């Protein structure tokens, strides 16, 4: 996903802080050892056994190879021993008629004809037959095992890794305590840090882990915590569906409304925006820019007007226009300003007078740079405005990204989206697994 590739690039402060801390923890008390070796390299002496097994597909050819063993068939060659027999016969003939027929002895010349009787030489014919067949068999037999051996050999050659060392440390009480402190300083919160280290202790206590292995373990724990809160903003059949956007000053509410309006419009929804921040002219102008960009009408009121009154009028207008969504911006207010928080409560009361079920969504926009202060913001806004979901912005310039983990663990409020910049595609649905990997600093291997 392109957005989370960007997140990994931009969420560098949190990930680098965690990575540096993990490296320091492992190196402090860790020991160097050889990295895992490929199985082929680990037992090179078994290579011949692998060659014997590998030729399975070629076994059809080498099986006949035992036949060439009968090549000792040249043993029948001793059969030429009968040659002395003809010699014996000649001697016997000489004994029978030695004197009178010395001349006819030339007749034995035809006997040399029987010498061609080395017709047993045709017996060597089996030799050419045996040799003719073994010749191709020998070639195939030699090629087959070589071909069969090559994959294993090349596999070992290309699969071999240079001997490297890696530092691993035993997971013990000291290491877990250091890991807990690191997570707390990364704004994951005390309770969350204790829960994560307890889970790691249960599964890995007494085992040796490297930095990369600890990263994977932490990313899995973070993703597990946040998996239950990842949810897009729900859409209802009620028209108009009223979405109230709240948050402190500078959290990015106006920009978030513009991005959401643009995305919903692209999805085929008819959207209307109400500029409820009537005290800040710049907010109204910014919304009008986003409205023009997305082709969405923006309802405004004179500067200093009652924002609750604007919200009521906007609901009436959106209903008349047949809008699917009415997104109401509100002025930024600190959670510790009782007067401003009361003003927000008034907006909610007025909206309910128009529609008892409204607002159907109350989204709290949080600035990631506020760190642990985000926890108190959620607590206060939830009491006054019944927050239904969260959007976290500015994750691209902070070392405080871990606070989102603490929020998920403590409040379990749905996280609809996160932002890493000012562009329209810099706001995307929340993906717990990708976020966890980006936060911990794990880069894709492939």
C-alpha positions as CSV (number, residue, x, y, z in Angstrom):
1,X,0.0,0.0,0.0
2,X,1.5,3.3,-1.1
3,X,0.2,5.2,1.9
4,X,1.9,3.0,4.4
5,X,5.1,3.0,2.4
6,X,5.0,6.8,2.9
7,X,4.1,6.3,6.5
8,X,7.2,4.1,7.0
9,X,9.3,6.8,5.4
10,X,7.9,9.6,7.4
11,X,7.3,8.0,10.8
12,X,11.1,8.0,11.2
13,X,11.4,9.6,14.6
14,X,9.4,7.0,16.4
15,X,10.8,4.1,14.6
16,X,14.4,5.3,14.9
17,X,14.0,6.0,18.6
18,X,12.6,2.5,19.2
19,X,15.3,0.9,17.0
20,X,18.1,2.7,18.7
21,X,16.7,1.8,22.1
22,X,16.3,-1.9,21.2
23,X,19.9,-2.1,19.8
24,X,21.2,-0.6,23.1
25,X,19.2,-3.1,25.2
26,X,20.4,-6.1,23.2
27,X,24.0,-5.0,23.1
28,X,24.0,-4.4,26.8
29,X,24.4,-8.0,28.1
30,X,24.1,-9.6,24.7
31,X,26.5,-12.0,23.1
32,X,27.7,-12.4,19.5
33,X,27.1,-15.7,17.9
34,X,27.0,-17.0,14.3
35,X,23.9,-16.3,12.4
36,X,21.7,-19.2,11.4
37,X,23.3,-21.2,8.5
38,X,21.5,-22.7,5.6
39,X,20.8,-26.4,6.1
40,X,22.9,-27.4,3.0
41,X,25.9,-25.5,4.4
42,X,25.4,-26.9,7.9
43,X,26.1,-30.4,6.7
44,X,28.2,-30.4,3.5
45,X,29.3,-33.9,4.1
46,X,25.8,-35.1,3.3
47,X,26.1,-33.7,-0.2
48,X,26.8,-37.2,-1.8
49,X,23.7,-38.6,-0.1
50,X,21.7,-35.8,-1.6
51,X,23.1,-36.6,-5.0
52,X,22.0,-40.2,-4.6
53,X,18.6,-39.1,-3.7
54,X,18.3,-36.2,-6.3
55,X,18.6,-38.5,-9.4
56,X,15.2,-39.9,-8.6
57,X,13.9,-38.6,-12.0
58,X,16.9,-40.1,-13.7
59,X,16.9,-43.4,-11.9
60,X,15.2,-44.9,-15.0
61,X,18.5,-44.5,-16.8
62,X,21.1,-45.4,-14.2
63,X,19.1,-48.5,-13.0
64,X,20.2,-50.4,-16.1
65,X,23.8,-49.4,-15.2
66,X,24.2,-52.5,-13.2
67,X,23.8,-54.3,-16.5
68,X,27.1,-52.9,-17.8
69,X,28.6,-54.7,-14.8
70,X,28.1,-57.9,-16.9
71,X,30.9,-56.3,-18.9
72,X,33.0,-58.9,-17.1
73,X,31.3,-61.1,-19.8
74,X,34.6,-60.9,-21.5
75,X,35.2,-63.9,-19.1
76,X,33.7,-66.1,-21.8
77,X,36.9,-65.1,-23.7
78,X,38.7,-67.9,-21.9
79,X,36.6,-70.0,-24.4
80,X,39.3,-69.6,-26.9
81,X,40.9,-72.3,-24.7
82,X,39.3,-74.8,-27.1
83,X,42.1,-73.6,-29.5
84,X,44.5,-76.0,-27.8
85,X,42.0,-78.8,-28.7
86,X,42.5,-78.4,-32.4
87,X,46.3,-78.5,-31.6
88,X,45.8,-81.8,-29.8
89,X,43.8,-83.2,-32.8
90,X,46.7,-82.4,-35.1
91,X,49.1,-84.2,-32.8
92,X,46.8,-87.3,-32.9
93,X,46.7,-87.3,-36.7
94,X,50.4,-87.2,-36.8
95,X,50.6,-90.2,-34.6
96,X,48.2,-92.2,-36.8
97,X,49.9,-91.7,-40.1
98,X,53.3,-90.1,-39.5
99,X,55.3,-91.5,-42.5
100,X,53.1,-92.3,-45.4
101,X,51.2,-89.1,-45.5
102,X,53.6,-86.4,-44.7
103,X,52.6,-84.6,-47.9
104,X,48.9,-84.7,-47.3
105,X,49.7,-82.8,-44.2
106,X,49.1,-79.7,-46.3
107,X,45.5,-80.8,-45.9
108,X,45.7,-79.5,-42.4
109,X,46.0,-76.2,-44.3
110,X,42.3,-76.4,-44.7
111,X,42.3,-76.9,-41.0
112,X,43.4,-73.4,-40.7
113,X,40.0,-72.9,-42.2
114,X,38.6,-74.1,-38.9
115,X,41.0,-71.6,-37.5
116,X,38.5,-69.1,-38.9
117,X,36.4,-71.2,-36.6
118,X,37.3,-68.4,-34.3
119,X,33.7,-68.2,-35.1
120,X,33.8,-68.2,-31.3
121,X,35.0,-64.8,-32.3
122,X,31.4,-64.0,-33.1
123,X,31.2,-64.8,-29.4
124,X,33.0,-61.5,-29.0
125,X,29.9,-60.3,-30.9
126,X,28.2,-60.1,-27.5
127,X,31.2,-57.9,-26.7
128,X,30.2,-55.3,-29.3
129,X,26.6,-55.7,-28.2
130,X,27.5,-55.3,-24.6
131,X,29.9,-52.5,-25.4
132,X,27.5,-50.8,-27.8
133,X,24.8,-50.7,-25.2
134,X,27.0,-49.7,-22.3
135,X,28.5,-46.9,-24.4
136,X,25.3,-44.9,-24.5
137,X,24.4,-46.1,-21.0
138,X,27.7,-45.0,-19.7
139,X,27.2,-41.5,-21.2
140,X,23.7,-41.2,-19.8
141,X,24.8,-42.7,-16.5
142,X,27.6,-40.1,-16.3
143,X,25.4,-37.2,-17.4
144,X,22.4,-38.1,-15.2
145,X,24.2,-38.1,-11.9
146,X,26.0,-34.9,-12.9
147,X,22.7,-33.3,-13.9
148,X,21.1,-34.5,-10.7
149,X,24.1,-33.4,-8.7
150,X,24.1,-29.9,-10.2
151,X,20.8,-28.7,-8.6
152,X,22.0,-29.7,-5.2
153,X,25.4,-28.3,-5.8
154,X,24.2,-25.0,-7.2
155,X,21.6,-24.8,-4.5
156,X,24.4,-25.0,-2.0
157,X,26.4,-22.5,-3.9
158,X,23.7,-19.9,-4.3
159,X,22.0,-20.6,-1.0
160,X,25.2,-20.2,1.0
161,X,25.4,-17.2,3.2
162,X,28.6,-15.7,4.3
163,X,29.2,-16.4,7.9
164,X,27.9,-13.5,9.9
165,X,27.5,-12.8,13.6
166,X,24.5,-11.4,15.3
167,X,24.1,-10.2,18.8
168,X,21.5,-11.9,20.9
169,X,20.5,-11.4,24.5
170,X,18.6,-13.6,26.9
171,X,15.2,-12.4,27.7
172,X,15.4,-11.9,31.5
173,X,14.0,-9.6,34.1
174,X,16.6,-6.9,33.4
175,X,15.9,-6.9,29.7
176,X,12.2,-6.8,30.2
177,X,12.5,-3.9,32.5
178,X,14.6,-2.0,30.0
179,X,12.1,-2.8,27.2
180,X,9.2,-1.6,29.3
181,X,11.0,1.7,30.0
182,X,11.7,2.1,26.2
183,X,8.0,1.7,25.4
184,X,6.9,4.2,28.1
185,X,9.3,6.8,26.7
186,X,7.9,6.1,23.2
187,X,4.4,7.1,24.6
188,X,2.9,3.7,24.6
189,X,1.8,4.3,28.2
190,X,2.6,2.5,31.4
191,X,-0.3,0.0,31.3
192,X,0.3,-0.9,27.7
193,X,4.0,-1.3,28.2
194,X,3.5,-3.6,31.2
195,X,1.0,-5.7,29.3
196,X,3.2,-6.1,26.3
197,X,6.3,-7.1,28.4
198,X,4.2,-9.6,30.3
199,X,3.2,-11.2,27.1
200,X,6.7,-11.3,25.8
201,X,7.9,-12.8,29.1
202,X,5.3,-15.5,29.0
203,X,6.4,-16.6,25.5
204,X,10.1,-15.9,25.3
205,X,11.5,-15.7,28.9
206,X,14.9,-17.5,29.0
207,X,15.3,-17.5,25.2
208,X,17.9,-15.5,23.2
209,X,16.6,-12.8,20.8
210,X,18.3,-10.5,18.4
211,X,17.2,-6.9,17.6
212,X,15.3,-8.0,14.5
213,X,13.6,-10.8,16.4
214,X,12.5,-8.4,19.2
215,X,11.2,-6.0,16.5
216,X,9.0,-8.7,15.1
217,X,7.7,-9.7,18.5
218,X,6.9,-6.1,19.4
219,X,5.2,-5.4,16.1
220,X,3.0,-8.5,16.6
221,X,2.0,-7.3,20.1
222,X,1.2,-3.8,18.8
223,X,-0.8,-5.2,15.9
224,X,-2.7,-7.5,18.3
225,X,-3.7,-4.6,20.5
226,X,-4.8,-2.4,17.7
227,X,-6.5,-5.0,15.5
228,X,-9.8,-4.7,17.3
229,X,-10.0,-0.8,16.9
230,X,-9.3,-0.6,13.2
231,X,-12.6,0.4,11.6
232,X,-13.7,2.8,8.9
233,X,-16.3,5.4,9.7
234,X,-19.7,3.7,9.5
235,X,-22.3,4.9,7.0
236,X,-26.0,4.8,7.8
237,X,-29.2,4.9,5.8
238,X,-30.3,8.1,7.7
239,X,-30.1,11.2,5.5
240,X,-28.4,13.4,6.1
241,X,-26.0,11.5,8.3
242,X,-24.5,14.1,10.7
243,X,-20.8,13.9,11.3
244,X,-19.5,16.2,14.1
245,X,-15.7,16.9,14.0
246,X,-14.1,18.0,17.3
247,X,-10.7,18.5,18.7
248,X,-8.2,20.9,20.2
249,X,-6.7,23.9,18.4
250,X,-4.4,23.0,15.6
251,X,-5.1,19.3,15.6
252,X,-6.0,19.4,11.9
253,X,-9.8,19.2,12.0
254,X,-10.4,21.5,9.0
255,X,-7.9,19.7,6.8
256,X,-9.3,16.3,7.9
257,X,-12.9,17.4,7.0
258,X,-11.7,18.5,3.6
259,X,-10.0,15.2,2.9
260,X,-12.9,13.1,4.2
261,X,-15.4,15.1,2.1
262,X,-13.2,14.7,-1.0
263,X,-13.0,10.9,-0.4
264,X,-16.7,10.4,0.3
265,X,-17.5,12.5,-2.8
266,X,-15.2,10.3,-4.9
267,X,-17.1,7.3,-3.5
268,X,-20.4,8.7,-4.9
269,X,-21.8,10.3,-1.7
270,X,-23.4,13.8,-1.7
271,X,-21.6,15.8,1.0
272,X,-22.3,19.2,2.6
273,X,-19.8,20.9,4.9
274,X,-20.8,23.4,7.6
275,X,-18.1,25.8,8.7
276,X,-18.9,25.8,12.4
277,X,-15.7,27.5,13.5
278,X,-17.3,31.0,13.2
279,X,-14.5,32.6,15.3
280,X,-11.7,32.0,12.9
281,X,-12.0,33.4,9.4
282,X,-9.0,31.3,8.1
283,X,-10.9,28.1,9.0
284,X,-13.8,29.1,6.8
285,X,-11.6,30.1,3.9
286,X,-9.6,26.8,4.2
287,X,-12.9,24.8,4.1
288,X,-14.1,26.7,1.1
289,X,-10.8,25.8,-0.8
290,X,-11.4,22.1,0.0
291,X,-15.0,22.4,-0.9
292,X,-14.1,23.8,-4.3
293,X,-11.5,21.1,-4.8
294,X,-14.0,18.3,-4.0
295,X,-17.1,20.0,-5.6
296,X,-18.8,20.2,-2.2
297,X,-20.9,23.1,-1.0
298,X,-19.8,24.9,2.2
299,X,-22.3,26.5,4.5
300,X,-21.0,29.5,6.4
301,X,-22.3,32.1,8.8
302,X,-21.1,35.7,9.7
303,X,-17.9,35.8,11.8
304,X,-18.8,35.6,15.5
305,X,-22.2,33.9,14.9
306,X,-23.5,31.2,17.3
307,X,-22.0,27.9,16.0
308,X,-25.0,25.9,17.4
309,X,-27.4,28.0,15.3
310,X,-25.2,27.4,12.2
311,X,-25.3,23.6,12.9
312,X,-29.1,23.6,13.1
313,X,-29.5,25.6,9.9
314,X,-27.0,23.4,8.1
315,X,-29.0,20.3,9.0
316,X,-32.1,21.9,7.6
317,X,-30.3,22.8,4.3
318,X,-28.6,19.4,4.0
319,X,-32.0,17.7,4.4
320,X,-33.5,19.9,1.7
321,X,-30.6,19.2,-0.7
322,X,-30.9,15.4,-0.1
323,X,-27.4,15.2,1.1
324,X,-26.0,11.8,2.3
325,X,-23.5,13.4,4.7
326,X,-23.3,16.7,6.6
327,X,-19.9,17.3,8.1
328,X,-19.8,20.0,10.8
329,X,-16.5,21.6,11.6
330,X,-16.1,23.1,15.1
331,X,-13.7,25.6,16.7
332,X,-10.6,24.2,18.4
333,X,-10.9,24.1,22.1
334,X,-8.6,22.9,24.9
335,X,-10.1,20.2,27.0
336,X,-9.3,22.3,30.2
337,X,-11.3,25.3,29.0
338,X,-14.7,24.7,30.7
339,X,-16.4,27.6,28.9
340,X,-15.4,26.3,25.5
341,X,-16.3,22.8,26.3
342,X,-19.7,23.9,27.4
343,X,-20.1,25.6,24.0
344,X,-19.5,22.3,22.3
345,X,-22.0,20.6,24.6
346,X,-24.6,23.2,23.4
347,X,-23.9,22.4,19.8
348,X,-24.7,18.7,20.5
349,X,-27.9,19.6,22.3
350,X,-29.1,21.8,19.5
351,X,-28.4,19.1,16.9
352,X,-30.4,16.6,18.9
353,X,-33.4,19.0,18.9
354,X,-33.4,18.7,15.1
355,X,-32.7,14.9,15.2
356,X,-32.6,12.9,18.4
357,X,-30.3,10.3,16.8
358,X,-27.8,13.0,15.7
359,X,-24.9,13.5,15.6
360,X,-24.5,10.0,14.1
361,X,-20.7,10.2,14.3
362,X,-18.6,12.3,16.5
363,X,-15.0,12.1,15.4
364,X,-12.2,13.4,17.6
365,X,-9.1,14.6,15.6
366,X,-5.9,14.1,17.6
367,X,-2.5,15.6,16.9
368,X,0.2,12.9,17.4
369,X,2.7,15.5,18.6
370,X,0.7,16.0,21.8
371,X,1.9,12.6,23.1
372,X,0.3,11.5,26.4
373,X,-1.9,14.6,26.4
374,X,-4.0,12.9,23.9
375,X,-5.3,10.5,26.6
376,X,-6.8,13.4,28.6
377,X,-8.3,14.9,25.4
378,X,-10.1,11.7,24.6
379,X,-11.3,11.4,28.2
380,X,-12.8,14.9,28.3
381,X,-14.3,15.0,24.8
382,X,-15.8,11.6,25.3
383,X,-17.8,12.8,28.3
384,X,-19.1,15.9,26.6
385,X,-19.6,14.9,23.0
386,X,-19.8,11.1,23.2
387,X,-16.9,10.5,20.8
388,X,-17.5,7.6,18.5
389,X,-14.2,7.4,16.7
390,X,-10.7,8.8,16.3
391,X,-8.5,10.2,13.5
392,X,-4.8,10.9,14.3
393,X,-2.9,13.4,12.2
394,X,0.7,14.6,11.9
395,X,2.3,11.2,12.3
396,X,4.9,12.3,9.8
397,X,6.7,14.7,12.2
398,X,6.7,13.1,15.6
399,X,8.4,10.7,18.0
400,X,5.0,10.3,19.7
401,X,3.3,7.8,17.4
402,X,3.2,5.3,20.2
403,X,0.4,7.2,21.9
404,X,-2.0,5.7,19.4
405,X,-1.2,2.3,20.9
406,X,-1.9,3.6,24.4
407,X,-5.2,5.1,23.2
408,X,-6.3,1.9,21.6
409,X,-5.4,-0.1,24.7
410,X,-7.1,2.2,27.1
411,X,-10.3,3.4,25.3
412,X,-10.8,0.9,22.6
413,X,-12.4,3.6,20.4
414,X,-12.5,2.9,16.7
415,X,-9.6,4.4,14.8
416,X,-11.0,5.5,11.4
417,X,-8.0,7.0,9.7
418,X,-4.5,8.4,10.2
419,X,-2.7,11.2,8.4
420,X,0.9,11.8,7.5
421,X,0.8,15.1,5.5
422,X,-1.2,17.8,3.8
423,X,-2.1,16.1,0.5
424,X,-5.4,14.5,-0.2
425,X,-3.9,11.0,-0.3
426,X,-2.1,11.6,3.1
427,X,-5.2,10.4,5.0
428,X,-6.0,6.7,4.8
429,X,-7.9,4.0,6.6
430,X,-6.1,2.7,9.6
431,X,-4.3,-0.6,9.1
432,X,-3.0,-2.0,12.4
433,X,-0.4,-4.4,10.9
434,X,1.1,-1.8,8.6
435,X,1.1,0.8,11.4
436,X,2.8,-1.5,13.8
437,X,5.6,-2.3,11.3
438,X,6.1,1.4,10.6
439,X,6.1,2.3,14.2
440,X,8.7,-0.4,15.2
441,X,10.8,0.3,12.1
442,X,10.4,-2.9,10.2
443,X,11.1,-2.6,6.5
444,X,9.6,-4.9,3.9
445,X,12.0,-7.7,2.9
446,X,10.5,-8.2,-0.5
